[in-house]
Amino acid sequence: MDSIIVTRELLGAGPDALGLAKTMVLTSPARHTEREQHQMLVEELVVALDQVDTQT
C-alpha cells in the first residue's frame, strides 16, 4: 500500500495517478514471487471449495 501511495505522489497525484500507480507497483517484476504464491493459494482454495461442494 505504501508503495502505491508513494508512486502516486511521484506521478503528481493527478486524476489517473492512482490507477497508474497501482498498475506500476502490482505488475513490477519484483512482485513476481508474491503473485505466484497468491495464484497458488487461490487455486488451492478453489480445489478445497470444490471438494466441500461435492461432499454436501
N, C-alpha and C positions, 0 to 999 in steps of 0.2 A: 504494500500500500504506500509506504513512504517513497519507494522508487517512482511510483506513478505520480505522486504529488510533486516531487522534485522535478521530474521530467516535464510535467505540465507547466510548472513555473519557468523552466528553461525555454519552453516553446512560446512563452509570452502570455499564457493563460487566456488566450482568445476563445471564441465560442466552440471551435473544433479541437482545441488543445487537449481536452480530457480524453476524448476518443483516440486521438493520435498517440497520446502518451501511454494509454493502456495497451494499444497495439504494439508500440515500440518495446515496452517493458515485457509484456507477456509472450512476445514472439522472439525475444532475444535468444541467441544461441546459448547463452549462459544458463537459461532456464530449461534446456533440453531434458536434463535428468528429471527435473520436477514434473515436467509434462508427461514423460514416460511413466513415472511412478503413479501419477494421477490416473492415467489411462488404464494401467494395470488394476488399480483399485476399483475403478468404475466397472471394468469388465468382470472382476470377481464379485462385485455387488449384484450385477445383473444375473450372473450364474446362480448366486445364492437366492435371489428373489424367484428365479425360475424354479428352483428346487422346492421352495416353500409353496409356490403355486401348485405344483404337481402333487404335493403331499396333502393338500386340503381338498 
